Amino acid sequence: MRNRTTRYLRIGLIPASIVLAGIVLSRLRELFQPAPPATPTFIAANHPHIRYVGRWDLRDANHPSVGWQGATITLQFDGTALSALMRPQYSRDYIRVVIDGVVQPAMAIEATDEPVVLAQNLSAGPHLIDIVKETYQGGDMTVAGFWLTGTLSAPPPAPPRHMVFFGDSNLAGESLSNEENNNGIEFMGCHYSYAGITARMCNASYHNVAYGGSTIGSVQAIFAQTSMTNTTPWDFASQATDVVVIDLGSNDVDKGETRIRADYHAFLDAVRQAYPKAHIVLWNSYGWDSREPANYSAAVVAERNDPQMSAGKFPWFFAQWHGCEYDHAGMATYLARHLHAQLGWQIDAADVMNGFGQNGDVANGNFAAIAPFGGFGWRYANHPGVARVTDSAGYDGKHFVRLQAGATIHQPNPAHNGATVTATLYARSATAGQLQLTIDFRDQTMYTAPLISHSETFTLNDTWQAYTIAFQAPTTTTTPIFHTRLTIAAAQAAIEVDAVQMTTVL
């Protein structure tokens, strides 16, 4: 009878052990079930934990606005998502978000009231976000607040130094992410301009007052305004400034040296009055026009007799009008070294590859580095038949360049009359391709033919071998030599090149 009862209980009822297991399993599901998403909290634009850097108009604290590229917003929070209510006044602008030091792709913002998602699905915990205004398309951008899934806290201390830049289209970042002078807004930027790169190298915040087509006089006419269209006077005392960089004059060349010198002095008077304690750098490029202000900017500074003023210059030898990211890293390196020499500032390495050759050698000769947009310092990375290859079979490291028949790459470097340039590289070809090396010498004017050129052609085999070319510039030429260009070309069939080195003996 007991056996029957036991058998009945086992068949018709749920044993206690199974019930207990079910309870445990249900509890485990509760523990591991993702929590429902937290409700975002609105953060007013004037919250004291939000840091604004740039020429912000804060008169309406709940709706601050800004025009110039490079303006930033910094927020620190413990949470998982952040959106912003921000919109340009007239047309599309671009911003870039930096999350915990990791730079995100630029994103477009439109003239709508839709929230802009800045970060989402972040890991739980503390995060630091910088929002960089990449472009300035005329009207000012307004911020109306933020939606935060988390808790806002005070940001870390601001950088100990501050820099202000005044410039034209190059400093405004036109064609920054394109090697061939494409001025579409999607190719513009500021974070990777030399203003942004130099500031980070010098542990500084910065303002970037620059626009395409500007002249010395046109910038002086608006430099005391909050923005191009916002005529509210800017409070220069609102931000202690250590360095002012003036990169203007390229659009003034037709006015002649006498007028340009006068305009420089007028602007320097105004800048010195606005920034009485700052070190002012008159900063120009050389190597693009025979009348360029870089030829005499140091003389202008000498006439000022101002111990807190200096002049500097950087090379402008690439073939298109505007520099791209790796050119800007080169400009930043020149400028940061200048500030180290003038002020004793300790500087960090640039966070973008430097596309300027150093000490007579080429830049990125083993092709290991790459700029954020994809160029690798040799023009042109996006041309047909040019490919940067990642392969452990490279001669120097795991990167090399493959050129299809007819494809070329080149890189310029400073040079002078009488200089001897020697270039050596390793090359191979699986199909008996030919390597053509050319060294030429050019003057200060853009878009002109070389003054003199020399080429040599080598037939390759399928193993890495060294090839060398050398050429000396004449001691006298019709116009002075300012730079040399090394061109690497493939003839008849595909070739691969690596480990490019160059010496320039002046």
C-alpha positions in Angstrom: 0.0 0.0 0.0 2.8 2.4 0.8 4.5 1.6 -2.5 1.3 2.5 -4.4 1.0 5.8 -2.5 4.6 6.7 -3.2 4.2 5.8 -6.8 1.0 8.0 -7.0 2.7 11.0 -5.4 5.6 10.7 -7.8 3.3 10.6 -10.8 0.6 13.0 -9.9 2.4 15.7 -7.9 5.5 17.8 -8.4 8.3 16.8 -6.0 9.5 19.5 -3.6 13.0 19.4 -5.1 11.7 20.4 -8.5 9.6 23.2 -7.0 12.7 24.5 -5.2 14.8 24.3 -8.4 12.2 26.3 -10.3 12.2 29.0 -7.7 16.0 29.3 -7.9 15.9 29.3 -11.7 13.4 32.1 -11.7 15.5 34.1 -9.3 18.6 33.6 -11.4 16.6 34.9 -14.4 15.7 38.0 -12.4 19.3 38.6 -11.5 20.7 38.2 -15.0 17.9 39.9 -16.8 19.0 43.3 -18.2 17.5 46.2 -16.2 15.1 48.3 -18.1 16.8 51.4 -19.6 17.1 54.3 -17.2 15.0 57.4 -18.1 17.2 60.2 -19.5 17.5 63.3 -17.5 17.4 66.8 -19.0 20.5 68.8 -18.3 20.2 72.6 -18.9 22.8 74.2 -21.1 23.9 76.4 -18.2 24.7 73.6 -15.8 27.8 74.6 -13.8 29.4 71.2 -14.6 29.5 71.9 -18.3 32.6 73.5 -19.7 32.5 75.7 -22.8 35.7 76.7 -24.6 35.7 79.0 -27.6 34.0 82.3 -28.4 30.6 81.3 -27.0 27.9 83.9 -26.6 26.6 83.1 -23.1 24.2 86.0 -22.7 21.2 83.6 -23.0 22.7 81.0 -20.6 20.1 78.4 -21.5 20.9 78.8 -25.2 24.6 79.5 -25.7 25.7 79.9 -29.3 29.0 79.8 -31.1 30.3 80.3 -34.6 34.0 79.5 -34.9 35.3 76.0 -35.5 37.3 74.4 -32.7 34.8 75.5 -30.0 34.3 72.7 -27.5 31.9 71.4 -24.8 33.2 69.1 -22.1 31.0 66.9 -19.9 31.9 64.2 -17.4 29.3 61.8 -16.2 28.6 58.4 -14.8 26.2 56.8 -17.2 25.6 55.1 -20.5 24.2 57.7 -23.1 24.2 61.3 -24.0 22.3 63.4 -26.5 22.3 67.1 -27.2 19.8 69.6 -28.4 22.0 71.6 -30.8 21.4 73.0 -34.3 23.2 75.3 -36.8 21.5 78.5 -37.7 21.3 78.1 -41.4 22.7 74.9 -42.8 24.6 71.7 -42.0 27.6 71.8 -39.8 29.8 69.1 -38.5 30.9 68.1 -35.0 33.2 65.5 -33.7 32.8 63.7 -30.4 35.8 62.4 -28.3 34.7 59.7 -25.8 37.2 58.9 -23.1 40.0 60.1 -25.4 38.8 58.0 -28.4 38.1 60.3 -31.4 34.8 59.4 -33.1 34.0 60.0 -36.8 32.7 63.5 -37.6 28.9 63.7 -37.7 26.6 66.2 -39.4 24.1 68.2 -37.5 21.2 69.8 -39.3 19.0 72.8 -38.7 16.3 70.7 -37.0 15.2 70.3 -33.4 15.9 66.6 -33.3 18.3 65.5 -30.5 21.8 64.6 -31.6 22.9 61.3 -30.2 26.5 61.9 -29.0 27.1 58.6 -27.2 25.0 55.5 -26.5 25.4 52.0 -25.1 28.4 53.0 -23.1 29.6 50.7 -20.4 28.3 51.6 -16.9 30.7 53.9 -15.1 32.4 57.3 -15.5 33.0 58.8 -19.0 34.5 62.1 -20.3 33.1 63.5 -23.5 34.4 66.4 -25.6 32.2 67.8 -28.4 34.3 69.7 -31.0 32.7 72.0 -33.5 34.4 70.9 -36.7 33.1 73.5 -39.2 31.7 77.0 -39.5 29.2 77.5 -42.3 28.1 81.0 -41.6 25.5 81.0 -39.0 26.1 80.2 -35.3 25.3 76.9 -33.6 23.0 77.0 -30.6 22.9 74.5 -27.8 19.6 74.1 -25.8 20.6 71.4 -23.4 21.4 67.7 -23.1 19.6 64.4 -22.4 21.8 62.3 -20.1 21.3 58.7 -19.0 23.4 59.0 -15.9 24.7 61.5 -13.4 26.7 64.6 -14.4 29.8 65.5 -12.4 32.4 68.2 -12.6 34.9 67.8 -15.4 38.7 67.5 -14.7 40.7 70.7 -14.6 41.1 72.6 -17.9 44.5 72.5 -19.7 47.0 75.0 -18.1 47.6 76.9 -21.3 45.4 78.7 -23.8 46.2 79.6 -27.5 44.3 81.7 -30.0 44.7 81.3 -33.8 43.8 83.8 -36.5 43.9 82.5 -40.1 42.5 81.8 -43.5 41.1 78.7 -45.3 44.0 76.5 -44.4 43.6 77.1 -40.7 39.8 76.8 -41.1 40.5 73.2 -42.2 39.4 73.3 -45.8 40.1 69.9 -47.5 41.6 68.6 -44.3 40.6 65.0 -45.0 41.3 65.1 -48.7 44.7 65.3 -50.4 43.4 67.0 -53.6 41.9 70.3 -52.5 38.3 69.1 -52.2 36.6 71.9 -50.3 33.3 70.1 -49.7 32.1 70.6 -46.1 32.4 66.9 -45.4 36.2 67.2 -46.0 36.6 70.2 -43.6 37.5 69.9 -40.0 39.3 71.4 -37.0 40.2 68.8 -34.5 43.0 67.5 -36.8 44.0 71.0 -38.1 47.3 72.3 -36.9 45.5 74.5 -34.4 44.0 71.5 -32.7 47.1 69.3 -33.0 49.5 72.1 -31.7 47.2 72.8 -28.8 47.2 69.1 -27.7 51.0 68.9 -28.2 51.3 71.9 -25.9 48.6 70.8 -23.3 46.5 73.9 -24.2 43.0 74.8 -25.0 42.4 77.0 -28.1 40.2 79.3 -30.1 40.4 79.1 -33.9 39.2 82.3 -35.7 39.7 81.5 -39.3 37.7 81.4 -42.6 38.3 80.9 -46.3 39.4 83.9 -48.3 40.3 86.0 -45.3 43.0 88.7 -45.5 44.9 90.5 -42.8 42.5 93.4 -42.9 39.3 91.4 -43.1 40.2 89.4 -40.0 41.1 92.6 -38.2 37.7 94.0 -39.0 35.9 91.1 -37.2 38.5 89.7 -34.8 36.9 91.6 -31.9 33.4 90.2 -32.5 32.1 87.0 -31.0 31.6 85.5 -34.4 31.5 86.4 -38.0 27.7 87.2 -37.8 27.5 87.9 -34.1 28.8 91.5 -33.7 28.6 91.3 -29.9 32.1 92.5 -28.7 34.2 89.6 -27.5 35.5 89.9 -24.0 39.3 89.2 -24.4 39.8 89.2 -20.7 37.4 86.2 -20.3 40.2 83.7 -21.0 43.8 84.2 -20.1 45.8 83.7 -23.3 49.4 82.5 -23.5 50.0 82.5 -27.2 48.4 84.1 -30.3 49.3 82.7 -33.7 48.6 84.8 -36.8 48.7 82.8 -40.1 47.5 85.4 -42.6 48.8 87.0 -45.7 48.4 84.3 -48.3 45.4 86.0 -49.7 47.1 89.4 -49.7 49.9 88.8 -52.1 48.5 90.9 -54.9 48.5 94.0 -52.7 52.3 94.2 -52.6 54.8 94.1 -49.8 54.4 97.8 -48.8 50.6 97.4 -48.2 51.0 94.0 -46.6 53.6 95.2 -44.1 51.3 98.1 -43.2 48.4 95.8 -42.7 50.5 93.5 -40.5 51.6 96.4 -38.3 48.0 97.6 -37.9 46.7 94.1 -37.0 49.6 93.5 -34.6 48.8 96.8 -32.9 45.2 95.6 -32.4 46.2 92.1 -31.3 48.8 93.4 -28.8 46.1 95.7 -27.3 43.7 92.8 -27.0 46.2 90.3 -25.6 48.7 92.4 -23.6 50.5 89.5 -22.0 50.5 86.9 -24.7 53.4 85.8 -26.9 52.4 86.6 -30.5 53.7 84.5 -33.4 53.6 85.8 -36.9 53.4 82.5 -38.7 53.7 82.0 -42.4 54.3 79.3 -45.0 57.2 79.4 -47.5 57.5 77.8 -50.9 54.3 78.6 -52.7 54.6 82.1 -54.2 57.5 84.4 -55.0 55.8 87.3 -53.3 54.7 85.5 -50.2 54.8 87.4 -46.8 57.0 84.6 -45.4 59.8 86.3 -47.3 59.7 89.3 -44.9 57.5 88.4 -41.9 60.6 88.1 -39.7 61.6 91.6 -40.7 58.1 92.9 -39.7 58.5 91.4 -36.3 62.0 92.9 -35.9 60.5 96.3 -36.5 58.1 95.8 -33.6 60.9 95.6 -31.0 58.5 93.5 -28.9 60.3 90.9 -26.7 57.0 88.8 -26.6 56.7 88.6 -30.4 58.4 86.2 -32.9 58.1 85.0 -36.4 58.2 81.5 -37.8 57.4 79.6 -40.9 56.7 76.1 -42.3 57.2 74.6 -45.8 54.3 74.5 -48.3 55.6 72.3 -51.0 52.7 69.9 -51.7 50.9 70.2 -55.0 47.4 71.3 -53.9 46.3 74.6 -52.2 45.2 73.3 -48.8 47.0 70.9 -46.4 45.4 67.7 -45.3 45.7 66.1 -41.9 49.3 64.8 -42.2 50.4 68.2 -43.6 48.8 69.9 -40.6 50.6 67.5 -38.3 53.8 68.7 -39.9 52.8 72.4 -39.5 52.0 71.7 -35.8 55.4 70.1 -35.3 57.1 73.1 -36.7 55.0 75.4 -34.5 55.3 73.4 -31.3 59.1 73.4 -31.7 59.1 77.1 -32.3 57.1 77.6 -29.0 59.6 75.3 -27.2 62.5 77.4 -28.4 60.7 80.7 -27.6 59.0 79.9 -24.4 60.6 76.7 -23.1 57.3 74.8 -23.3 57.6 71.0 -23.1 55.8 69.5 -26.0 54.2 66.1 -26.7 54.4 64.2 -29.9 51.7 65.0 -32.5 48.7 62.6 -32.4 48.5 62.5 -36.2 51.3 61.2 -38.4 53.7 63.9 -39.6 53.8 64.1 -43.4 56.7 66.5 -43.5 60.1 65.0 -44.1 62.6 65.8 -41.4 66.4 66.7 -41.7 66.4 66.0 -45.4 64.8 62.6 -45.2 61.3 61.6 -46.3 58.4 61.1 -43.9 56.9 57.7 -43.4 59.4 55.9 -45.6 58.3 52.4 -44.4 54.6 53.4 -44.9 53.8 52.2 -41.3 51.8 55.3 -40.3 48.5 56.5 -41.6 46.4 59.7 -41.0 42.9 59.4 -39.7 41.3 60.0 -43.1 43.6 57.3 -44.7 46.4 59.2 -46.4 49.9 58.0 -45.6 52.1 61.0 -46.5 52.8 60.2 -50.1 50.6 61.7 -52.8 48.2 60.5 -53.8 46.9 57.6 -51.6 43.5 57.5 -53.4 44.8 57.6 -57.0 44.0 54.6 -59.2 46.7 51.9 -58.9 48.0 53.1 -55.6 47.6 50.8 -52.5 49.1 50.7 -49.1 49.4 47.0 -48.3 49.5 45.4 -44.9 51.5 42.2 -45.1 54.1 40.6 -42.9 56.2 40.1 -46.1 57.2 43.7 -46.2 60.9 44.5 -46.3 60.7 46.9 -43.3 57.8 46.0 -41.1 54.4 44.9 -42.3 53.5 47.7 -44.6 54.5 48.6 -48.2 53.1 50.3 -51.2 52.0 48.5 -54.4 51.9 50.5 -57.6 50.1 49.2 -60.7 51.6 50.0 -64.1 51.5 53.8 -64.6 50.8 54.7 -61.0 53.0 57.1 -59.1 53.5 58.5 -55.6 55.7 61.5 -54.6 56.8 63.5 -51.6 58.4 67.0 -51.5 61.1 68.2 -49.2 63.0 71.5 -48.7 66.1 72.0 -50.8 68.4 74.8 -52.1 70.7 75.5 -54.9 73.7 73.2 -54.8 71.9 70.5 -52.7 72.7 66.9 -53.3 69.7 64.5 -52.9 70.2 60.7 -52.6 67.3 58.3 -52.3 67.4 54.6 -51.6 64.5 52.2 -51.4 63.7 48.5 -51.6 61.5 47.2 -54.4 60.3 44.0 -56.1 58.0 42.8 -58.8 56.5 39.4 -59.5 56.1 40.3 -63.2 59.4 42.0 -64.1 57.9 45.4 -63.6 60.1 48.5 -63.9 60.8 51.0 -61.1 61.3 54.6 -62.2 62.8 57.1 -59.8 62.8 60.8 -60.4 64.4 63.6 -58.4 63.6 67.2 -59.4 64.2 70.6 -58.1 61.6 73.4 -58.0 61.3 77.1 -57.2 59.0 78.9 -54.8 56.0 79.2 -57.1 53.2 76.7 -57.1 52.0 74.9 -60.3 55.2 75.4 -62.2 57.4 72.9 -64.0 60.6 71.6 -62.3 63.6 73.7 -62.9 65.6 70.6 -63.5 64.9 66.8 -63.3 66.7 63.5 -63.3 65.2 60.0 -63.7 66.5 56.4 -63.6 64.7 53.2 -64.5 65.4 49.7 -62.9 64.0 46.3 -63.9 62.9 44.4 -60.8 62.7 40.7 -59.8 60.6 39.0 -57.2 62.9 39.6 -54.2 63.4 42.8 -52.2 66.5 44.6 -53.5 67.9 48.1 -52.9 67.9 50.8 -55.6 69.5 54.2 -55.3 69.3 57.5 -57.2 71.3 60.7 -56.6 71.1 64.1 -58.1 72.7 67.5 -57.4 70.9 70.7 -57.9 72.8 73.4 -59.9 74.3 76.2 -57.9 72.5 78.8 -60.0 69.1 78.7 -61.6 66.8 81.2 -63.2 64.9 81.4 -59.9 66.1 80.1 -56.5 65.4 76.5 -55.7 63.1 76.0 -52.7 62.3 72.3 -52.8 62.9 68.9 -54.3 60.4 66.2 -55.1 61.0 62.4 -55.1 58.7 60.5 -57.4 58.3 56.8 -57.5 56.6 55.3 -60.5 55.7 51.8 -61.9 56.3 51.0 -65.6 55.1 48.0 -67.6 53.8 46.0 -64.6 53.0 46.2 -60.9 55.8 46.9 -58.4 56.1 47.0 -54.6 58.2 49.5 -52.7 59.3 49.8 -49.1 61.9 51.3 -46.8 62.4 54.7 -48.6 65.2 56.8 -47.3 66.5 60.1 -48.5 69.4 62.3 -47.6 69.7 66.0 -48.5 73.1 67.6 -48.2 72.7 71.4 -48.6 
